[in-house]
Amino acid sequence: MSVLTVEEVRKSYGGVQALRGCTMAFAEGAVNGLIGPNGSGKTTLFNVMTGYERPDAGRVLLRGRDMTQATPDAVFAAGVGRTFQLTRIFPRLTVLENVHVAAQRRGLLGQLRRWTSGAEHERALEALDFVGLTRLSREPAGSLSYGQQKLLEFAFIMVASPSVMLLDEPAGGVNPTLLRHLAGRIKALNAQGVTFVIVEHDMEFVMGICDQVSVMHNGAALMEGSPEKVRSDPAVLDAYLGTDVSAAEA
Amino acid sequence: MSATDVSNRTATDSPASYDLPRTVRFGSLLLVVAALVVFPLVFTNPTITSVGVFAMIYLLAVSGWNIFSGYSGYIALGHALFFGIGQYSSAMLTSRFKIPAGWDLFALLPVAGAIAGLAAVPIGWMLLRVRKHTFIVLTIAVMFIFQLLAFNLRSWTGGSQGMQLPFPTWSGAYFNEPFYYIGLLAAAIALVTSWWVRRSKFGLGLLAIRDDEDRARSLGVRTTRTKLVAFAISAVFVGAAGAIYAPFIGSVFPQFAFDPSFDLALAVMAFTGGLGTLIGPALGALVIGSLQQYFLLQFGGANVFLIVYGLLFVLILRLLPQGIVPSIAARWRQWVTYRARNTPSTGVPPDSAPDVGRPFDVVLNQGGSA
């Protein structure tokens, strides 16, 4: 069963057609990879799925519910968390405060309470522990390394307990040690039932962690299948990896 | 992972602590409060106590202003609008309801504050649709619109003739002292409110808006409501400041009630002390507010204080670009980090010297577009 589905989605910026009738489905409970060459429309598709962009045409469905016109906060409230290609943390807040922003209470009385109060504080501490940032919890988030900021963004999405996490290039600029750590965290959360959709250029990372991979080319879906199937498909090799897959992997 | 796992973390996992010991913090607070309380009893010269009254009015206004502009990063340069509304509310209520010029004058403080806060709701609802420079310019524009209204609605405001308030009935021997203590009490309430906002979930939402409003919204922070509530709270305190100022001066005129230099003063005080910190703007108000009045009293209308303002601002920009309090806090954190590095097993991370950012950069680099 698919958790997120896009149907015939189109999006243009002036004369540039970023999405040209893209149709795709991401399986519930799986780690889904989304790959494609630069400019193929991956990030635009993420923006459309998370409410940051409105499509010119087409539909976005979350477990069958139409989310095409939903705003980013409504998508987040519906259980879809998202990280960005360039991290978007709150640099002047401490690491712990960052995690708490995503755990905001909605009611007026809840807003009046101390920000470290309530069950969400335990969740925030657990999330930081989960990504290994506990000892940095009182540091300004802007002083973290880029890789640590990626982990922090991951943590503050996690604290809201989303059922679907969309990660935009989580491996970009992250050193191999942190990357292994991140991959372990993704697998652990996936084992708890969280669905992932991951946009990534690091083929080793994608092929190692994903159950299913979708390929985009020129704003539309090219194919989808298991990592092995995608890896050996001539159309993918031609469109995305060029003529030599091993060169791309290198 | 369970909560028990979290509580079982090892000592090396513990975050660094930069807080001063509780006794030091509490002792310092007591000392400052005691000094402010006894100030007019020690310095009885009316010139000095008059400087103290102005310092308290600025302390109240800038602490209120900081709740919105300091925490949200939206720099409002039109809060003189609420200062003016507070003054006119005080003057109109006094004359229309024939309020005796005794202590009853101070009963109008919460009323004037509430009127300013209510006025802030529709004004903020309109202004908070824009950001950054556009917001700054619009706040100034709305303030001038109210100044024009005050000039032209003569039957209500007296126009350019202004309005007179009754002379207080208490003895002239201690004319300034009641204003000083009421100002101090109101400022204390503003500072406690600011402290509460800073530690609440509501305040965390404001700080997130300051750093990246769109991201905060996408994470479920109700940005419009949060900004509007903070805007109204800040207006209440600035309005109350106006309601102390008007009876102290004894008259209200449009050009002085809605005065752009008041807005500049608030911004300079907050930036100097440390925008968005609890005590930074208060410190700025006490230092600059007092200096301004001292120079005005010493040199009359020569505006010498403007030269001092400029010099002080340049010095702060050069030497303490984050403002006084954040700069000292950053030095303190660096020292704690340095000390921890030379003490094994404290769990303080390497390379964690904090960069709290330059407020001047932060103001102009807020996320989103105008």
Interface residues (C-beta under 8 A of the other chain):
Chain A: T50 G51 Y52 T71 P72 D73 V75 F76 A77 R82 R88 I89 F90 P91 R92 L93 L96 E97 H100 V101 A102 Q104 R105 R106 G110 Q111 L112 R113 R114 W115 E122 L125 E126 D129 F130 T134 R135 L136 S137 R138 E139 P140 G142 S143 F156 A160
Chain B: M1 A3 D5 V6 R9 T12 D13 S14 P15 A16 S17 Y18 R199 S200 K201 F202 G203 L204 G205 L207 A208 R210 D211 D212 D214 R215 A216 R217 S218 L219 G220 V221 R222 G347 V348 P349 D351 S352 A353 P354 D355 V356 G357 V362
